[in-house]
Amino acid sequence: MNTLNKKEIKRLVKLGRAIAMDLGCDGNDTALPCRSCRFEAIKNMKEYLEINGYRFMDFERYETLMAEEVK
């Protein structure tokens, strides 16, 4: 069983609050967060998921690996 340490839990709480704040931004009065807030939320979500054990591959690296596999 994977458990989180105190540092990871503290970081998840901070990231969760930041994600909620980013997605709650309505500076353009459109009920849609502005572009910069959406991208900040995505960055924070990625870190949140990584702390929970998810791993991501860089798209350019993926394309390189796929191209080599085809050869």
PQR file with spaces between the fields and no chain letter, atoms N, CA, C, O and H, PARSE charges and radii, in Angstrom:
ATOM       1  N    MET     1       0.840   -1.182    0.000 -0.4000 1.5000
ATOM       2  CA   MET     1       0.000    0.000    0.000 -0.0000 2.0000
ATOM       3  C    MET     1       0.882    1.241    0.000  0.5500 1.7000
ATOM       4  O    MET     1       1.797    1.362    0.814 -0.5500 1.4000
ATOM       5  N    ASN     2       0.605    2.150   -0.907 -0.4000 1.5000
ATOM       6  CA   ASN     2       1.353    3.395   -0.958 -0.0000 2.0000
ATOM       7  C    ASN     2       0.694    4.408   -0.038  0.5500 1.7000
ATOM       8  O    ASN     2      -0.516    4.626   -0.084 -0.5500 1.4000
ATOM       9  H    ASN     2      -0.139    2.051   -1.569  0.4000 1.0000
ATOM      10  N    THR     3       1.509    5.011    0.786 -0.4000 1.5000
ATOM      11  CA   THR     3       0.991    6.079    1.641 -0.0000 2.0000
ATOM      12  C    THR     3       1.789    7.336    1.373  0.5500 1.7000
ATOM      13  O    THR     3       2.951    7.281    0.971 -0.5500 1.4000
ATOM      14  H    THR     3       2.493    4.834    0.824  0.4000 1.0000
ATOM      15  N    LEU     4       1.162    8.444    1.596 -0.4000 1.5000
ATOM      16  CA   LEU     4       1.818    9.729    1.385 -0.0000 2.0000
ATOM      17  C    LEU     4       2.444   10.192    2.683  0.5500 1.7000
ATOM      18  O    LEU     4       1.899    9.967    3.763 -0.5500 1.4000
ATOM      19  H    LEU     4       0.218    8.489    1.922  0.4000 1.0000
ATOM      20  N    ASN     5       3.591   10.840    2.573 -0.4000 1.5000
ATOM      21  CA   ASN     5       4.209   11.395    3.771 -0.0000 2.0000
ATOM      22  C    ASN     5       3.630   12.788    4.035  0.5500 1.7000
ATOM      23  O    ASN     5       2.870   13.319    3.226 -0.5500 1.4000
ATOM      24  H    ASN     5       4.034   11.023    1.695  0.4000 1.0000
ATOM      25  N    LYS     6       3.995   13.360    5.161 -0.4000 1.5000
ATOM      26  CA   LYS     6       3.434   14.661    5.559 -0.0000 2.0000
ATOM      27  C    LYS     6       3.740   15.760    4.548  0.5500 1.7000
ATOM      28  O    LYS     6       2.898   16.618    4.282 -0.5500 1.4000
ATOM      29  H    LYS     6       4.612   12.929    5.819  0.4000 1.0000
ATOM      30  N    LYS     7       4.940   15.731    3.987 -0.4000 1.5000
ATOM      31  CA   LYS     7       5.328   16.741    3.000 -0.0000 2.0000
ATOM      32  C    LYS     7       4.454   16.636    1.750  0.5500 1.7000
ATOM      33  O    LYS     7       4.014   17.650    1.210 -0.5500 1.4000
ATOM      34  H    LYS     7       5.624   15.034    4.203  0.4000 1.0000
ATOM      35  N    GLU     8       4.204   15.403    1.291 -0.4000 1.5000
ATOM      36  CA   GLU     8       3.369   15.204    0.105 -0.0000 2.0000
ATOM      37  C    GLU     8       1.920   15.635    0.376  0.5500 1.7000
ATOM      38  O    GLU     8       1.289   16.265   -0.473 -0.5500 1.4000
ATOM      39  H    GLU     8       4.562   14.578    1.730  0.4000 1.0000
ATOM      40  N    ILE     9       1.410   15.300    1.537 -0.4000 1.5000
ATOM      41  CA   ILE     9       0.046   15.689    1.889 -0.0000 2.0000
ATOM      42  C    ILE     9      -0.081   17.209    1.932  0.5500 1.7000
ATOM      43  O    ILE     9      -1.049   17.773    1.424 -0.5500 1.4000
ATOM      44  H    ILE     9       1.924   14.789    2.227  0.4000 1.0000
ATOM      45  N    LYS    10       0.895   17.858    2.534 -0.4000 1.5000
ATOM      46  CA   LYS    10       0.881   19.321    2.610 -0.0000 2.0000
ATOM      47  C    LYS    10       0.900   19.928    1.207  0.5500 1.7000
ATOM      48  O    LYS    10       0.197   20.902    0.937 -0.5500 1.4000
ATOM      49  H    LYS    10       1.682   17.399    2.947  0.4000 1.0000
ATOM      50  N    ARG    11       1.704   19.351    0.321 -0.4000 1.5000
ATOM      51  CA   ARG    11       1.793   19.853   -1.054 -0.0000 2.0000
ATOM      52  C    ARG    11       0.478   19.609   -1.806  0.5500 1.7000
ATOM      53  O    ARG    11       0.040   20.465   -2.574 -0.5500 1.4000
ATOM      54  H    ARG    11       2.275   18.560    0.540  0.4000 1.0000
ATOM      55  N    LEU    12      -0.150   18.454   -1.590 -0.4000 1.5000
ATOM      56  CA   LEU    12      -1.421   18.161   -2.251 -0.0000 2.0000
ATOM      57  C    LEU    12      -2.506   19.143   -1.819  0.5500 1.7000
ATOM      58  O    LEU    12      -3.307   19.587   -2.641 -0.5500 1.4000
ATOM      59  H    LEU    12       0.206   17.759   -0.965  0.4000 1.0000
ATOM      60  N    VAL    13      -2.532   19.481   -0.540 -0.4000 1.5000
ATOM      61  CA   VAL    13      -3.515   20.447   -0.050 -0.0000 2.0000
ATOM      62  C    VAL    13      -3.292   21.796   -0.722  0.5500 1.7000
ATOM      63  O    VAL    13      -4.244   22.444   -1.158 -0.5500 1.4000
ATOM      64  H    VAL    13      -1.881   19.121    0.128  0.4000 1.0000
ATOM      65  N    LYS    14      -2.030   22.216   -0.804 -0.4000 1.5000
ATOM      66  CA   LYS    14      -1.704   23.496   -1.431 -0.0000 2.0000
ATOM      67  C    LYS    14      -2.073   23.480   -2.916  0.5500 1.7000
ATOM      68  O    LYS    14      -2.644   24.442   -3.429 -0.5500 1.4000
ATOM      69  H    LYS    14      -1.257   21.689   -0.450  0.4000 1.0000
ATOM      70  N    LEU    15      -1.744   22.389   -3.598 -0.4000 1.5000
ATOM      71  CA   LEU    15      -2.066   22.274   -5.021 -0.0000 2.0000
ATOM      72  C    LEU    15      -3.576   22.241   -5.243  0.5500 1.7000
ATOM      73  O    LEU    15      -4.079   22.859   -6.182 -0.5500 1.4000
ATOM      74  H    LEU    15      -1.279   21.608   -3.181  0.4000 1.0000
ATOM      75  N    GLY    16      -4.296   21.527   -4.389 -0.4000 1.5000
ATOM      76  CA   GLY    16      -5.749   21.454   -4.510 -0.0000 2.0000
ATOM      77  C    GLY    16      -6.389   22.827   -4.403  0.5500 1.7000
ATOM      78  O    GLY    16      -7.288   23.167   -5.172 -0.5500 1.4000
ATOM      79  H    GLY    16      -3.888   21.025   -3.627  0.4000 1.0000
ATOM      80  N    ARG    17      -5.923   23.602   -3.457 -0.4000 1.5000
ATOM      81  CA   ARG    17      -6.451   24.965   -3.302 -0.0000 2.0000
ATOM      82  C    ARG    17      -6.120   25.824   -4.519  0.5500 1.7000
ATOM      83  O    ARG    17      -6.955   26.592   -4.994 -0.5500 1.4000
ATOM      84  H    ARG    17      -5.193   23.326   -2.832  0.4000 1.0000
ATOM      85  N    ALA    18      -4.901   25.686   -5.013 -0.4000 1.5000
ATOM      86  CA   ALA    18      -4.476   26.469   -6.179 -0.0000 2.0000
ATOM      87  C    ALA    18      -5.291   26.081   -7.415  0.5500 1.7000
ATOM      88  O    ALA    18      -5.686   26.948   -8.194 -0.5500 1.4000
ATOM      89  H    ALA    18      -4.222   25.061   -4.627  0.4000 1.0000
ATOM      90  N    ILE    19      -5.543   24.790   -7.594 -0.4000 1.5000
ATOM      91  CA   ILE    19      -6.334   24.323   -8.738 -0.0000 2.0000
ATOM      92  C    ILE    19      -7.742   24.898   -8.664  0.5500 1.7000
ATOM      93  O    ILE    19      -8.266   25.397   -9.659 -0.5500 1.4000
ATOM      94  H    ILE    19      -5.222   24.086   -6.961  0.4000 1.0000
ATOM      95  N    ALA    20      -8.352   24.828   -7.492 -0.4000 1.5000
ATOM      96  CA   ALA    20      -9.710   25.361   -7.321 -0.0000 2.0000
ATOM      97  C    ALA    20      -9.746   26.861   -7.601  0.5500 1.7000
ATOM      98  O    ALA    20     -10.677   27.358   -8.234 -0.5500 1.4000
ATOM      99  H    ALA    20      -7.926   24.422   -6.683  0.4000 1.0000
ATOM     100  N    MET    21      -8.734   27.575   -7.128 -0.4000 1.5000
ATOM     101  CA   MET    21      -8.680   29.012   -7.348 -0.0000 2.0000
ATOM     102  C    MET    21      -8.486   29.324   -8.839  0.5500 1.7000
ATOM     103  O    MET    21      -9.138   30.218   -9.379 -0.5500 1.4000
ATOM     104  H    MET    21      -7.978   27.171   -6.614  0.4000 1.0000
ATOM     105  N    ASP    22      -7.588   28.587   -9.498 -0.4000 1.5000
ATOM     106  CA   ASP    22      -7.348   28.803  -10.931 -0.0000 2.0000
ATOM     107  C    ASP    22      -8.613   28.560  -11.744  0.5500 1.7000
ATOM     108  O    ASP    22      -8.940   29.345  -12.634 -0.5500 1.4000
ATOM     109  H    ASP    22      -7.058   27.861   -9.059  0.4000 1.0000
ATOM     110  N    LEU    23      -9.315   27.493  -11.447 -0.4000 1.5000
ATOM     111  CA   LEU    23     -10.516   27.168  -12.211 -0.0000 2.0000
ATOM     112  C    LEU    23     -11.701   28.038  -11.821  0.5500 1.7000
ATOM     113  O    LEU    23     -12.678   28.128  -12.564 -0.5500 1.4000
ATOM     114  H    LEU    23      -9.050   26.855  -10.724  0.4000 1.0000
ATOM     115  N    GLY    24     -11.620   28.673  -10.672 -0.4000 1.5000
ATOM     116  CA   GLY    24     -12.683   29.567  -10.229 -0.0000 2.0000
ATOM     117  C    GLY    24     -12.522   30.988  -10.726  0.5500 1.7000
ATOM     118  O    GLY    24     -13.410   31.821  -10.543 -0.5500 1.4000
ATOM     119  H    GLY    24     -10.826   28.600  -10.069  0.4000 1.0000
ATOM     120  N    CYS    25     -11.396   31.265  -11.352 -0.4000 1.5000
ATOM     121  CA   CYS    25     -11.144   32.605  -11.883 -0.0000 2.0000
ATOM     122  C    CYS    25     -12.141   32.911  -12.996  0.5500 1.7000
ATOM     123  O    CYS    25     -12.365   32.089  -13.886 -0.5500 1.4000
ATOM     124  H    CYS    25     -10.675   30.589  -11.500  0.4000 1.0000
ATOM     125  N    ASP    26     -12.738   34.101  -12.938 -0.4000 1.5000
ATOM     126  CA   ASP    26     -13.687   34.509  -13.979 -0.0000 2.0000
ATOM     127  C    ASP    26     -13.427   35.977  -14.322  0.5500 1.7000
ATOM     128  O    ASP    26     -14.349   36.793  -14.354 -0.5500 1.4000
ATOM     129  H    ASP    26     -12.557   34.768  -12.216  0.4000 1.0000
ATOM     130  N    GLY    27     -12.183   36.290  -14.573 -0.4000 1.5000
ATOM     131  CA   GLY    27     -11.786   37.666  -14.850 -0.0000 2.0000
ATOM     132  C    GLY    27     -12.408   38.255  -16.098  0.5500 1.7000
ATOM     133  O    GLY    27     -12.533   39.474  -16.215 -0.5500 1.4000
ATOM     134  H    GLY    27     -11.435   35.627  -14.547  0.4000 1.0000
ATOM     135  N    ASN    28     -12.803   37.390  -17.044 -0.4000 1.5000
ATOM     136  CA   ASN    28     -13.396   37.869  -18.294 -0.0000 2.0000
ATOM     137  C    ASN    28     -14.920   37.893  -18.238  0.5500 1.7000
ATOM     138  O    ASN    28     -15.577   38.241  -19.219 -0.5500 1.4000
ATOM     139  H    ASN    28     -12.701   36.400  -16.948  0.4000 1.0000
ATOM     140  N    ASP    29     -15.475   37.526  -17.094 -0.4000 1.5000
ATOM     141  CA   ASP    29     -16.934   37.492  -16.900 -0.0000 2.0000
ATOM     142  C    ASP    29     -17.628   36.633  -17.959  0.5500 1.7000
ATOM     143  O    ASP    29     -18.666   37.004  -18.507 -0.5500 1.4000
ATOM     144  H    ASP    29     -14.941   37.243  -16.297  0.4000 1.0000
ATOM     145  N    THR    30     -17.016   35.466  -18.230 -0.4000 1.5000
ATOM     146  CA   THR    30     -17.563   34.551  -19.234 -0.0000 2.0000
ATOM     147  C    THR    30     -17.928   33.193  -18.640  0.5500 1.7000
ATOM     148  O    THR    30     -18.374   32.300  -19.360 -0.5500 1.4000
ATOM     149  H    THR    30     -16.173   35.164  -17.785  0.4000 1.0000
ATOM     150  N    ALA    31     -17.740   33.034  -17.335 -0.4000 1.5000
ATOM     151  CA   ALA    31     -17.932   31.755  -16.640 -0.0000 2.0000
ATOM     152  C    ALA    31     -16.888   30.729  -17.075  0.5500 1.7000
ATOM     153  O    ALA    31     -17.049   29.531  -16.842 -0.5500 1.4000
ATOM     154  H    ALA    31     -17.377   33.759  -16.750  0.4000 1.0000
ATOM     155  N    LEU    32     -15.829   31.207  -17.702 -0.4000 1.5000
ATOM     156  CA   LEU    32     -14.726   30.359  -18.121 -0.0000 2.0000
ATOM     157  C    LEU    32     -13.429   31.009  -17.641  0.5500 1.7000
ATOM     158  O    LEU    32     -13.185   32.183  -17.916 -0.5500 1.4000
ATOM     159  H    LEU    32     -15.698   32.180  -17.891  0.4000 1.0000
ATOM     160  N    PRO    33     -12.597   30.250  -16.926 -0.5600 1.5000
ATOM     161  CA   PRO    33     -11.334   30.846  -16.470  0.2800 2.0000
ATOM     162  C    PRO    33     -10.495   31.345  -17.646  0.5500 1.7000
ATOM     163  O    PRO    33     -10.549   30.781  -18.739 -0.5500 1.4000
ATOM     164  N    CYS    34      -9.733   32.390  -17.417 -0.4000 1.5000
ATOM     165  CA   CYS    34      -8.869   32.915  -18.478 -0.0000 2.0000
ATOM     166  C    CYS    34      -7.818   31.863  -18.846  0.5500 1.7000
ATOM     167  O    CYS    34      -7.560   30.932  -18.084 -0.5500 1.4000
ATOM     168  H    CYS    34      -9.689   32.848  -16.529  0.4000 1.0000
ATOM     169  N    ARG    35      -7.235   32.026  -19.999 -0.4000 1.5000
ATOM     170  CA   ARG    35      -6.286   31.050  -20.543 -0.0000 2.0000
ATOM     171  C    ARG    35      -5.122   30.801  -19.592  0.5500 1.7000
ATOM     172  O    ARG    35      -4.751   29.651  -19.357 -0.5500 1.4000
ATOM     173  H    ARG    35      -7.444   32.782  -20.618  0.4000 1.0000
ATOM     174  N    SER    36      -4.547   31.858  -19.047 -0.4000 1.5000
ATOM     175  CA   SER    36      -3.388   31.677  -18.171 -0.0000 2.0000
ATOM     176  C    SER    36      -3.764   30.900  -16.911  0.5500 1.7000
ATOM     177  O    SER    36      -2.971   30.094  -16.424 -0.5500 1.4000
ATOM     178  H    SER    36      -4.849   32.793  -19.238  0.4000 1.0000
ATOM     179  N    CYS    37      -4.967   31.131  -16.377 -0.4000 1.5000
ATOM     180  CA   CYS    37      -5.412   30.382  -15.192 -0.0000 2.0000
ATOM     181  C    CYS    37      -5.660   28.919  -15.540  0.5500 1.7000
ATOM     182  O    CYS    37      -5.359   28.036  -14.737 -0.5500 1.4000
ATOM     183  H    CYS    37      -5.612   31.786  -16.772  0.4000 1.0000
ATOM     184  N    ARG    38      -6.203   28.651  -16.724 -0.4000 1.5000
ATOM     185  CA   ARG    38      -6.440   27.257  -17.131 -0.0000 2.0000
ATOM     186  C    ARG    38      -5.126   26.511  -17.264  0.5500 1.7000
ATOM     187  O    ARG    38      -5.016   25.368  -16.820 -0.5500 1.4000
ATOM     188  H    ARG    38      -6.448   29.369  -17.376  0.4000 1.0000
ATOM     189  N    PHE    39      -4.126   27.142  -17.869 -0.4000 1.5000
ATOM     190  CA   PHE    39      -2.841   26.481  -18.029 -0.0000 2.0000
ATOM     191  C    PHE    39      -2.125   26.297  -16.692  0.5500 1.7000
ATOM     192  O    PHE    39      -1.442   25.293  -16.492 -0.5500 1.4000
ATOM     193  H    PHE    39      -4.215   28.071  -18.229  0.4000 1.0000
ATOM     194  N    GLU    40      -2.270   27.239  -15.792 -0.4000 1.5000
ATOM     195  CA   GLU    40      -1.704   27.096  -14.450 -0.0000 2.0000
ATOM     196  C    GLU    40      -2.386   25.933  -13.733  0.5500 1.7000
ATOM     197  O    GLU    40      -1.722   25.160  -13.041 -0.5500 1.4000
ATOM     198  H    GLU    40      -2.824   28.056  -15.955  0.4000 1.0000
ATOM     199  N    ALA    41      -3.695   25.803  -13.889 -0.4000 1.5000
ATOM     200  CA   ALA    41      -4.426   24.692  -13.276 -0.0000 2.0000
ATOM     201  C    ALA    41      -3.936   23.354  -13.829  0.5500 1.7000
ATOM     202  O    ALA    41      -3.773   22.394  -13.076 -0.5500 1.4000
ATOM     203  H    ALA    41      -4.233   26.431  -14.450  0.4000 1.0000
ATOM     204  N    ILE    42      -3.704   23.289  -15.121 -0.4000 1.5000
ATOM     205  CA   ILE    42      -3.208   22.051  -15.735 -0.0000 2.0000
ATOM     206  C    ILE    42      -1.837   21.688  -15.177  0.5500 1.7000
ATOM     207  O    ILE    42      -1.578   20.528  -14.855 -0.5500 1.4000
ATOM     208  H    ILE    42      -3.836   24.069  -15.732  0.4000 1.0000
ATOM     209  N    LYS    43      -0.966   22.678  -15.065 -0.4000 1.5000
ATOM     210  CA   LYS    43       0.371   22.430  -14.505 -0.0000 2.0000
ATOM     211  C    LYS    43       0.258   21.889  -13.086  0.5500 1.7000
ATOM     212  O    LYS    43       0.949   20.938  -12.721 -0.5500 1.4000
ATOM     213  H    LYS    43      -1.176   23.620  -15.326  0.4000 1.0000
ATOM     214  N    ASN    44      -0.613   22.496  -12.291 -0.4000 1.5000
ATOM     215  CA   ASN    44      -0.798   22.042  -10.910 -0.0000 2.0000
ATOM     216  C    ASN    44      -1.442   20.659  -10.846  0.5500 1.7000
ATOM     217  O    ASN    44      -1.094   19.851   -9.985 -0.5500 1.4000
ATOM     218  H    ASN    44      -1.174   23.269  -12.588  0.4000 1.0000
ATOM     219  N    MET    45      -2.381   20.386  -11.756 -0.4000 1.5000
ATOM     220  CA   MET    45      -3.009   19.064  -11.799 -0.0000 2.0000
ATOM     221  C    MET    45      -1.987   17.985  -12.121  0.5500 1.7000
ATOM     222  O    MET    45      -2.014   16.898  -11.543 -0.5500 1.4000
ATOM     223  H    MET    45      -2.663   21.043  -12.455  0.4000 1.0000
ATOM     224  N    LYS    46      -1.089   18.291  -13.044 -0.4000 1.5000
ATOM     225  CA   LYS    46      -0.040   17.331  -13.413 -0.0000 2.0000
ATOM     226  C    LYS    46       0.813   17.004  -12.197  0.5500 1.7000
ATOM     227  O    LYS    46       1.087   15.833  -11.931 -0.5500 1.4000
ATOM     228  H    LYS    46      -1.067   19.173  -13.513  0.4000 1.0000
ATOM     229  N    GLU    47       1.235   18.016  -11.461 -0.4000 1.5000
ATOM     230  CA   GLU    47       2.039   17.777  -10.263 -0.0000 2.0000
ATOM     231  C    GLU    47       1.241   16.984   -9.229  0.5500 1.7000
ATOM     232  O    GLU    47       1.779   16.083   -8.585 -0.5500 1.4000
ATOM     233  H    GLU    47       1.013   18.967  -11.676  0.4000 1.0000
ATOM     234  N    TYR    48      -0.040   17.319   -9.070 -0.4000 1.5000
ATOM     235  CA   TYR    48      -0.916   16.620   -8.126 -0.0000 2.0000
ATOM     236  C    TYR    48      -0.967   15.122   -8.462  0.5500 1.7000
ATOM     237  O    TYR    48      -0.836   14.272   -7.582 -0.5500 1.4000
ATOM     238  H    TYR    48      -0.477   18.050   -9.593  0.4000 1.0000
ATOM     239  N    LEU    49      -1.160   14.822   -9.744 -0.4000 1.5000
ATOM     240  CA   LEU    49      -1.222   13.427  -10.173 -0.0000 2.0000
ATOM     241  C    LEU    49       0.120   12.722  -10.015  0.5500 1.7000
ATOM     242  O    LEU    49       0.155   11.547   -9.650 -0.5500 1.4000
ATOM     243  H    LEU    49      -1.267   15.513  -10.459  0.4000 1.0000
ATOM     244  N    GLU    50       1.218   13.413  -10.282 -0.4000 1.5000
ATOM     245  CA   GLU    50       2.544   12.818  -10.134 -0.0000 2.0000
ATOM     246  C    GLU    50       2.813   12.435   -8.680  0.5500 1.7000
ATOM     247  O    GLU    50       3.403   11.386   -8.418 -0.5500 1.4000
ATOM     248  H    GLU    50       1.189   14.367  -10.578  0.4000 1.0000
ATOM     249  N    ILE    51       2.395   13.260   -7.748 -0.4000 1.5000
ATOM     250  CA   ILE    51       2.565   12.942   -6.330 -0.0000 2.0000
ATOM     251  C    ILE    51       1.802   11.659   -5.995  0.5500 1.7000
ATOM     252  O    ILE    51       2.222   10.882   -5.138 -0.5500 1.4000
ATOM     253  H    ILE    51       1.916   14.112   -7.960  0.4000 1.0000
ATOM     254  N    ASN    52       0.676   11.448   -6.680 -0.4000 1.5000
ATOM     255  CA   ASN    52      -0.133   10.255   -6.449 -0.0000 2.0000
ATOM     256  C    ASN    52       0.300    9.056   -7.289  0.5500 1.7000
ATOM     257  O    ASN    52      -0.410    8.052   -7.349 -0.5500 1.4000
ATOM     258  H    ASN    52       0.335   12.080   -7.377  0.4000 1.0000
ATOM     259  N    GLY    53       1.458    9.156   -7.935 -0.4000 1.5000
ATOM     260  CA   GLY    53       2.037    8.006   -8.611 -0.0000 2.0000
ATOM     261  C    GLY    53       1.829    7.933  -10.113  0.5500 1.7000
ATOM     262  O    GLY    53       2.308    6.995  -10.750 -0.5500 1.4000
ATOM     263  H    GLY    53       2.035    9.971   -7.886  0.4000 1.0000
ATOM     264  N    TYR    54       1.134    8.890  -10.693 -0.4000 1.5000
ATOM     265  CA   TYR    54       0.962    8.893  -12.144 -0.0000 2.0000
ATOM     266  C    TYR    54       2.217    9.437  -12.797  0.5500 1.7000
ATOM     267  O    TYR    54       2.858   10.345  -12.268 -0.5500 1.4000
ATOM     268  H    TYR    54       0.745    9.652  -10.176  0.4000 1.0000
ATOM     269  N    ARG    55       2.568    8.879  -13.951 -0.4000 1.5000
ATOM     270  CA   ARG    55       3.745    9.326  -14.686 -0.0000 2.0000
ATOM     271  C    ARG    55       3.325    9.780  -16.070  0.5500 1.7000
ATOM     272  O    ARG    55       2.419    9.199  -16.667 -0.5500 1.4000
ATOM     273  H    ARG    55       2.048    8.141  -14.381  0.4000 1.0000
ATOM     274  N    PHE    56       3.971   10.806  -16.579 -0.4000 1.5000
ATOM     275  CA   PHE    56       3.650   11.377  -17.874 -0.0000 2.0000
ATOM     276  C    PHE    56       4.887   11.345  -18.755  0.5500 1.7000
ATOM     277  O    PHE    56       6.014   11.474  -18.278 -0.5500 1.4000
ATOM     278  H    PHE    56       4.707   11.278  -16.094  0.4000 1.0000
ATOM     279  N    MET    57       4.654   11.172  -20.045 -0.4000 1.5000
ATOM     280  CA   MET    57       5.745   11.190  -21.005 -0.0000 2.0000
ATOM     281  C    MET    57       5.642   12.461  -21.835  0.5500 1.7000
ATOM     282  O    MET    57       4.558   12.858  -22.262 -0.5500 1.4000
ATOM     283  H    MET    57       3.738   11.068  -20.433  0.4000 1.0000
ATOM     284  N    ASP    58       6.770   13.076  -22.051 -0.4000 1.5000
ATOM     285  CA   ASP    58       6.841   14.253  -22.896 -0.0000 2.0000
ATOM     286  C    ASP    58       6.427   13.859  -24.318  0.5500 1.7000
ATOM     287  O    ASP    58       6.907   12.854  -24.843 -0.5500 1.4000
ATOM     288  H    ASP    58       7.651   12.753  -21.705  0.4000 1.0000
ATOM     289  N    PHE    59       5.556   14.628  -24.934 -0.4000 1.5000
ATOM     290  CA   PHE    59       5.021   14.297  -26.253 -0.0000 2.0000
ATOM     291  C    PHE    59       6.132   14.176  -27.301  0.5500 1.7000
ATOM     292  O    PHE    59       6.092   13.266  -28.129 -0.5500 1.4000
ATOM     293  H    PHE    59       5.166   15.444  -24.507  0.4000 1.0000
ATOM     294  N    GLU    60       7.116   15.070  -27.281 -0.4000 1.5000
ATOM     295  CA   GLU    60       8.201   15.006  -28.261 -0.0000 2.0000
ATOM     296  C    GLU    60       9.006   13.724  -28.091  0.5500 1.7000
ATOM     297  O    GLU    60       9.408   13.100  -29.073 -0.5500 1.4000
ATOM     298  H    GLU    60       7.148   15.810  -26.609  0.4000 1.0000
ATOM     299  N    ARG    61       9.237   13.338  -26.850 -0.4000 1.5000
ATOM     300  CA   ARG    61       9.960   12.087  -26.594 -0.0000 2.0000
ATOM     301  C    ARG    61       9.127   10.901  -27.108  0.5500 1.7000
ATOM     302  O    ARG    61       9.675    9.966  -27.691 -0.5500 1.4000
ATOM     303  H    ARG    61       8.910   13.845  -26.053  0.4000 1.0000
ATOM     304  N    TYR    62       7.836   10.941  -26.896 -0.4000 1.5000
ATOM     305  CA   TYR    62       6.946    9.874  -27.373 -0.0000 2.0000
ATOM     306  C    TYR    62       7.026    9.763  -28.894  0.5500 1.7000
ATOM     307  O    TYR    62       7.133    8.658  -29.427 -0.5500 1.4000
ATOM     308  H    TYR    62       7.391   11.701  -26.422  0.4000 1.0000
ATOM     309  N    GLU    63       6.976   10.888  -29.594 -0.4000 1.5000
ATOM     310  CA   GLU    63       7.060   10.858  -31.059 -0.0000 2.0000
ATOM     311  C    GLU    63       8.386   10.257  -31.513  0.5500 1.7000
ATOM     312  O    GLU    63       8.415    9.478  -32.466 -0.5500 1.4000
ATOM     313  H    GLU    63       6.889   11.785  -29.161  0.4000 1.0000
ATOM     314  N    THR    64       9.483   10.606  -30.845 -0.4000 1.5000
ATOM     315  CA   THR    64      10.794   10.067  -31.183 -0.0000 2.0000
ATOM     316  C    THR    64      10.817    8.558  -30.988  0.5500 1.7000
ATOM     317  O    THR    64      11.309    7.827  -31.848 -0.5500 1.4000
ATOM     318  H    THR    64       9.460   11.239  -30.071  0.4000 1.0000
ATOM     319  N    LEU    65      10.293    8.090  -29.870 -0.4000 1.5000
ATOM     320  CA   LEU    65      10.265    6.655  -29.606 -0.0000 2.0000
ATOM     321  C    LEU    65       9.415    5.914  -30.631  0.5500 1.7000
ATOM     322  O    LEU    65       9.793    4.834  -31.085 -0.5500 1.4000
ATOM     323  H    LEU    65       9.893    8.683  -29.171  0.4000 1.0000
ATOM     324  N    MET    66       8.286    6.476  -30.995 -0.4000 1.5000
ATOM     325  CA   MET    66       7.410    5.840  -31.988 -0.0000 2.0000
ATOM     326  C    MET    66       8.071    5.797  -33.367  0.5500 1.7000
ATOM     327  O    MET    66       7.945    4.810  -34.091 -0.5500 1.4000
ATOM     328  H    MET    66       7.979    7.353  -30.626  0.4000 1.0000
ATOM     329  N    ALA    67       8.777    6.878  -33.724 -0.4000 1.5000
ATOM     330  CA   ALA    67       9.458    6.919  -35.013 -0.0000 2.0000
ATOM     331  C    ALA    67      10.566    5.867  -35.073  0.5500 1.7000
ATOM     332  O    ALA    67      10.764    5.225  -36.105 -0.5500 1.4000
ATOM     333  H    ALA    67       8.880    7.679  -33.135  0.4000 1.0000
ATOM     334  N    GLU    68      11.281    5.695  -33.965 -0.4000 1.5000
ATOM     335  CA   GLU    68      12.348    4.685  -33.917 -0.0000 2.0000
ATOM     336  C    GLU    68      11.761    3.269  -33.997  0.5500 1.7000
ATOM     337  O    GLU    68      12.357    2.367  -34.586 -0.5500 1.4000
ATOM     338  H    GLU    68      11.119    6.217  -33.128  0.4000 1.0000
ATOM     339  N    GLU    69      10.598    3.097  -33.400 -0.4000 1.5000
ATOM     340  CA   GLU    69       9.955    1.775  -33.406 -0.0000 2.0000
ATOM     341  C    GLU    69       9.514    1.383  -34.800  0.5500 1.7000
ATOM     342  O    GLU    69       9.532    0.201  -35.143 -0.5500 1.4000
ATOM     343  H    GLU    69      10.114    3.829  -32.921  0.4000 1.0000
ATOM     344  N    VAL    70       9.119    2.352  -35.609 -0.4000 1.5000
ATOM     345  CA   VAL    70       8.645    2.081  -36.967 -0.0000 2.0000
ATOM     346  C    VAL    70       9.799    1.654  -37.869  0.5500 1.7000
ATOM     347  O    VAL    70       9.597    0.874  -38.800 -0.5500 1.4000
ATOM     348  H    VAL    70       9.104    3.312  -35.330  0.4000 1.0000
ATOM     349  N    LYS    71      10.997    2.153  -37.609 -0.4000 1.5000
ATOM     350  CA   LYS    71      12.168    1.842  -38.452 -0.0000 2.0000
ATOM     351  C    LYS    71      12.526    0.388  -38.434  0.5500 1.7000
ATOM     352  O    LYS    71      13.483   -0.021  -39.092 -0.5500 1.4000
ATOM     353  H    LYS    71      11.161    2.787  -36.853  0.4000 1.0000
